[in-house]
């Protein structure tokens, strides 16, 4: 009974966190009218990973509470993508991204082996997304408009999903993905906090 209560709490807290996960980052971009420090490539890879993951879960009819947050995250990432393109004066490219993402999503379920292969690569796609964001931070040495709150929520949701996956589906591919993303999300969070503190110290000294 206690494990059931914890499972429900983990599922609903994850869903709630994901409902607002990207909002701190969205508000930061809108306030600054700049996408400094936020990697477009990282966001696109994250979107691809989310689409593959939720499609895999739905294809194999996994319990909806284990993936219900992903359509919400996809919608928030689309808003972020449009904002970044807008502030980079590349909004016309949004149609190209839309065609590629929708076309890729439709392709996933054409054959079973395609969705299985895509899921096997999903961990690498998600990891690539985090490493791309890290490279952006390392290169600029400036967290810019990156929201630490968003990355802290991402750490929590990944850890919570490790717990729910163990208790529900036990799918090893899914579990490996969440373990990897939890560690990488934490790495990005610590990097963002480091550069934000460093930036604040530099401003005080100047």
C-alpha positions as CSV (number, residue, x, y, z in Angstrom):
1,X,0.0,0.0,0.0
2,X,2.8,2.4,0.9
3,X,4.6,1.7,-2.4
4,X,1.4,2.3,-4.3
5,X,1.0,5.7,-2.6
6,X,4.6,6.6,-3.3
7,X,4.1,5.5,-7.0
8,X,1.0,7.7,-7.3
9,X,2.8,10.6,-5.6
10,X,5.8,10.2,-8.0
11,X,3.6,10.1,-11.1
12,X,1.5,13.1,-10.2
13,X,4.4,15.2,-8.9
14,X,6.3,14.5,-12.1
15,X,3.3,15.4,-14.2
16,X,2.8,18.6,-12.2
17,X,6.5,19.5,-12.4
18,X,6.5,18.9,-16.2
19,X,3.5,21.1,-16.6
20,X,5.6,24.1,-15.5
21,X,9.1,22.7,-16.2
22,X,9.8,25.0,-19.2
23,X,8.0,28.0,-18.0
24,X,10.9,29.5,-16.0
25,X,13.0,29.2,-19.2
26,X,10.3,30.7,-21.4
27,X,9.8,33.6,-19.0
28,X,13.5,34.3,-18.9
29,X,13.8,34.4,-22.7
30,X,10.7,36.7,-23.0
31,X,12.0,39.0,-20.4
32,X,15.5,39.3,-21.8
33,X,14.4,39.1,-25.5
34,X,17.6,37.1,-26.0
35,X,18.5,33.4,-26.3
36,X,22.1,33.8,-25.1
37,X,23.4,30.5,-23.6
38,X,20.4,28.5,-24.8
39,X,21.5,25.9,-27.4
40,X,19.1,25.6,-30.4
41,X,20.7,22.3,-31.4
42,X,20.2,20.9,-27.8
43,X,16.5,21.9,-27.9
44,X,15.9,20.2,-31.2
45,X,17.6,17.0,-30.1
46,X,15.6,17.1,-26.9
47,X,12.4,17.4,-29.0
48,X,13.4,14.5,-31.1
49,X,14.1,12.4,-28.0
50,X,10.7,13.3,-26.4
51,X,8.8,12.4,-29.6
52,X,10.6,9.1,-29.9
53,X,10.0,8.3,-26.3
54,X,6.3,9.1,-26.1
55,X,5.7,7.3,-29.4
56,X,7.4,4.2,-28.1
57,X,5.4,4.2,-24.9
58,X,2.1,4.7,-26.7
59,X,3.0,2.0,-29.4
60,X,3.5,-0.6,-26.7
61,X,0.5,0.6,-24.7
62,X,2.3,1.4,-21.5
63,X,0.3,2.9,-18.6
64,X,-0.5,6.6,-19.5
65,X,0.7,7.9,-16.1
66,X,4.2,6.8,-17.0
67,X,4.5,9.1,-20.0
68,X,1.6,11.6,-19.8
69,X,3.9,14.6,-19.2
70,X,5.7,14.2,-22.5
71,X,3.0,15.8,-24.8
72,X,3.1,18.7,-22.3
73,X,6.9,18.9,-22.6
74,X,6.8,18.7,-26.3
75,X,4.4,21.7,-26.5
76,X,6.6,23.7,-24.2
77,X,9.7,22.9,-26.2
78,X,7.9,24.0,-29.4
79,X,7.2,27.4,-27.7
80,X,10.9,27.6,-26.7
81,X,12.0,26.7,-30.2
82,X,9.8,29.5,-31.7
83,X,11.1,32.0,-29.2
84,X,14.7,31.1,-29.9
85,X,14.2,31.3,-33.7
86,X,12.4,34.6,-33.2
87,X,15.2,36.2,-31.1
88,X,17.7,34.9,-33.6
89,X,15.7,36.4,-36.5
90,X,15.3,32.9,-38.0
91,X,11.5,32.4,-37.5
92,X,11.1,31.4,-41.2
93,X,12.9,28.2,-40.4
94,X,10.1,27.1,-38.1
95,X,8.2,25.6,-41.0
96,X,11.2,23.4,-41.9
97,X,11.5,22.2,-38.3
98,X,7.8,21.5,-38.2
99,X,7.9,19.4,-41.4
100,X,10.9,17.4,-40.2
101,X,9.5,16.7,-36.8
102,X,6.0,15.7,-37.9
103,X,7.4,13.7,-40.8
104,X,9.8,11.9,-38.5
105,X,7.0,11.2,-36.0
106,X,4.8,9.6,-38.7
107,X,7.7,7.5,-39.9
108,X,8.3,6.0,-36.4
109,X,5.2,3.8,-36.4
110,X,5.4,2.6,-40.0
111,X,7.2,-0.6,-38.9
112,X,7.8,-2.1,-35.5
113,X,11.6,-2.3,-36.1
114,X,11.7,1.4,-36.7
115,X,10.3,2.4,-33.4
116,X,12.4,-0.2,-31.6
117,X,15.6,1.1,-33.3
118,X,14.6,4.7,-32.6
119,X,14.1,3.9,-28.9
120,X,17.5,2.1,-28.7
121,X,19.0,5.4,-30.0
122,X,16.8,7.6,-27.8
123,X,19.3,7.5,-24.9
124,X,22.1,8.7,-27.2
125,X,19.8,11.4,-28.6
126,X,18.9,12.7,-25.1
127,X,22.5,12.5,-24.0
128,X,23.5,14.4,-27.1
129,X,21.0,17.1,-26.3
130,X,22.5,17.6,-22.8
131,X,26.1,17.5,-24.1
132,X,25.3,20.1,-26.8
133,X,23.9,22.4,-24.1
134,X,27.0,21.8,-22.0
135,X,29.3,22.6,-24.9
136,X,27.3,25.8,-25.5
137,X,27.9,26.8,-21.8
138,X,31.6,25.8,-21.9
139,X,32.2,27.7,-25.1
140,X,30.6,30.9,-23.9
141,X,31.5,30.5,-20.2
142,X,28.2,32.3,-19.6
143,X,24.9,30.9,-18.5
144,X,23.2,33.8,-20.2
145,X,19.5,33.3,-20.2
146,X,19.6,29.6,-19.1
147,X,17.1,28.9,-16.3
148,X,18.5,26.9,-13.3
149,X,15.0,26.3,-12.1
150,X,14.1,24.5,-15.3
151,X,17.1,22.2,-15.1
152,X,16.5,21.6,-11.4
153,X,12.9,20.4,-12.2
154,X,14.4,18.3,-15.0
155,X,16.7,16.5,-12.5
156,X,13.7,15.8,-10.2
157,X,11.5,14.4,-13.0
158,X,14.2,12.1,-14.3
159,X,14.9,10.7,-10.8
160,X,11.1,10.3,-10.2
161,X,10.8,8.4,-13.5
162,X,13.6,6.0,-12.5
163,X,11.4,5.1,-9.5
164,X,8.2,4.7,-11.4
165,X,9.8,2.7,-14.2
166,X,11.3,0.2,-11.7
167,X,7.8,-0.3,-10.1
168,X,5.7,-0.4,-13.3
169,X,7.2,-1.5,-16.7
170,X,10.7,-2.4,-15.7
171,X,11.8,-1.7,-19.3
172,X,15.6,-1.6,-19.3
173,X,15.9,0.7,-22.3
174,X,13.6,3.2,-20.6
175,X,15.4,2.9,-17.2
176,X,18.8,3.4,-18.8
177,X,17.6,6.5,-20.5
178,X,16.3,8.0,-17.3
179,X,19.4,7.2,-15.4
180,X,21.5,8.8,-18.1
181,X,19.3,11.9,-18.3
182,X,19.2,12.3,-14.5
183,X,23.0,12.5,-14.3
184,X,23.4,14.7,-17.4
185,X,20.6,17.1,-16.2
186,X,22.4,17.4,-12.9
187,X,25.6,18.2,-14.7
188,X,24.0,20.9,-16.7
189,X,22.3,22.3,-13.6
190,X,25.6,22.5,-11.7
191,X,27.3,24.1,-14.7
192,X,24.6,26.7,-15.0
193,X,24.8,27.5,-11.3
194,X,28.6,27.8,-11.5
195,X,28.5,30.2,-14.4
196,X,25.7,32.3,-13.0
197,X,27.6,32.6,-9.7
198,X,30.8,33.4,-11.6
199,X,28.9,36.0,-13.6
200,X,27.4,37.6,-10.5
201,X,30.8,37.8,-8.8
202,X,32.3,39.4,-11.9
203,X,29.6,42.0,-12.0
204,X,30.1,42.9,-8.3
205,X,33.8,43.2,-8.8
206,X,33.3,45.5,-11.8
